[in-house]
Amino acid sequence: MTTTAATNPAHAAGSVEVHTLGPDGSIEPGGAPLYREIARLMVDAYPVMGVTTAEGFERTSQRFEAMAHERSTAWAVATRHGALVGAMRLYDFVMNVRGSDALTGGLGILAVSLAHKRQGVARAMIAWFLKSYHSRNAALAVLHPFRPDFYRKLGFGYGTPVQRFRFAPASLRVNGARGTVRLMEASDDDALFACSERVRLRTNGLIMKHRDSSRRALADEALRWAGVVDEGGTLRGYMQTSVTIGEHPNTNELVVRDLQAEDGHYRAALLGYLRAQQDQFARITIETQDAEFYLAADDARDGTNVSVAPPAAHRVADTGLGIMYRIVNVERAFSHLPASEQTFKLRVEINDPFVPTTEGVYTFVFRHDRPPVADPQAVPNAALCIGIAELSSLVVGSLRLRDVVRHGLATVEPATAIDAVAALLDAPQPPVCTTRF
Ligand SMILES: CC(C)(COP(=O)(O)OP(=O)(O)OC[C@H]1O[C@@H](n2cnc3c(N)ncnc32)[C@H](O)[C@@H]1OP(=O)(O)O)[C@@H](O)C(=O)NCCC(=O)NCCS
């Protein structure tokens, strides 16, 4: 699906106005391009970019200009009294939500001018972002939070935690491996896209790869991509690898991200490739949202010999909460839930202080022959009272109803209906996101 990035008119929020930039990088057609100003904001906000010289700054603003021509993305800026006070990147994503595709708005590299922090600029930008994607019929919004607590207050719910395993290469299990592993090149762009789409169509949460960014990633000198092909030469799995240099000799690690395979045999072949790197790497670090990935190794321990809880709970992974999701349109988001065997009418009372138009009461009718549909006249069998953040996590499938209720973040009335309501909402597979933005 091809979509263009948001083109909403400026929307005033307090005294902050937010605008999407045109392809010439200006607010108004024919206006001055703002890439240098954006670069200034970003360099200040992200010292991790390591830009400390005039040449580095020039390269950064040129890169930001080049990004403006990528499809399905856009720059948006915030101004106050005509001055640039914030910038962010918008992404039109196609995401598998419980088995069907949803337009999902992505928000990346949000930065506010050093002189304008804590004045509500970021909140105004996020409010505009949500409104903009709502008007374009998106179901959800997604982002990698710099501060989960800040975004949670704005109604973003936790996604699936990321686990970082660190296996001794020789302990990886490779039985059942099929196919031939080879290194990939920039020309594998089409094959990568085709394979990632086959995986994506069956994987809750996966986002369609943006061709520009996967081309860039395939050509990135710091990364190596390994793929597994079948007898006919079709790519059936792939992974991105990079090297972390260790502090001491022979302690380098190979870091693996975005490991995808069409079945377990092809995945075993990729693990075989990793296992074969044992002469060069002390550890294979695998970043994944598969919490049970420790089953991929005969020795699951991470090499630190740390017991996380005495007498013996061996550390096998570091866990991080990253990606967050937010419902942008409640009816549209619920249309991704499956049909239910039995007809059930669920009243959903949503608390959403940040977006008052979402807050309120909805009644959804679940039936065997179609996804749930809102019907304000329906007489409910049960009521769910919940905040938008947790509801967002339930809909994408990263949380389960019982856990949310157990922690006092939702109630079901009558309480005896909890299993029936969980059967309507809970996902068989938590969402996976490998897209970095
Ligand atoms: C993080 C960042 C985007 C926040 O921008 P901001 O405009 O300062 O954010 P806001 O003012 O909307 O909200 C920030 C806090 O200020 C508070 N605030 C908002 N208006 C306020 C005001 N008028 N007076 C006092 N506090 C205010 C908010 O409630 C919020 O409080 P919290 O920290 O308790 O959640 C900005 O500081 C920044 O660019 N940081 C560096 C880069 C970064 O981390 N980017 C995000 C990566 S995705």
The ligand as an ORCA input file, in Angstrom:
! r2SCAN-3c Opt
* xyz 0 1
  C      11.566     15.246     26.055
  C      11.055     16.474     25.330
  C      10.613     16.113     23.927
  C       9.873     17.057     26.133
  O       9.484     18.254     25.552
  P       8.707     19.384     26.372
  O       8.147     20.324     25.401
  O       9.585     19.895     27.443
  O       7.530     18.502     27.020
  P       6.234     19.074     27.709
  O       6.477     20.468     28.204
  O       5.083     18.874     26.824
  O       6.118     18.054     28.903
  C       7.261     17.751     29.695
  C       6.933     17.893     31.131
  O       6.735     19.266     31.388
  C       5.475     19.436     32.015
  N       4.959     20.728     31.589
  C       4.282     21.012     30.477
  N       3.965     22.314     30.461
  C       4.495     22.851     31.567
  C       4.535     24.149     32.098
  N       3.951     25.148     31.475
  N       5.189     24.334     33.247
  C       5.785     23.315     33.876
  N       5.794     22.062     33.424
  C       5.161     21.840     32.280
  C       4.665     18.281     31.511
  O       3.577     17.995     32.345
  C       5.663     17.198     31.543
  O       5.806     16.775     32.879
  P       6.330     15.345     33.287
  O       7.799     15.386     33.086
  O       5.959     15.220     34.677
  O       5.653     14.357     32.383
  C      12.158     17.539     25.259
  O      12.557     17.837     26.576
  C      13.379     17.107     24.480
  O      13.522     17.459     23.329
  N      14.275     16.315     25.127
  C      15.485     15.794     24.508
  C      15.231     14.779     23.411
  C      14.341     13.630     23.770
  O      14.503     13.001     24.789
  N      13.386     13.398     22.879
  C      12.438     12.380     22.948
  C      12.901     11.148     22.286
  S      11.581     10.300     21.483
*
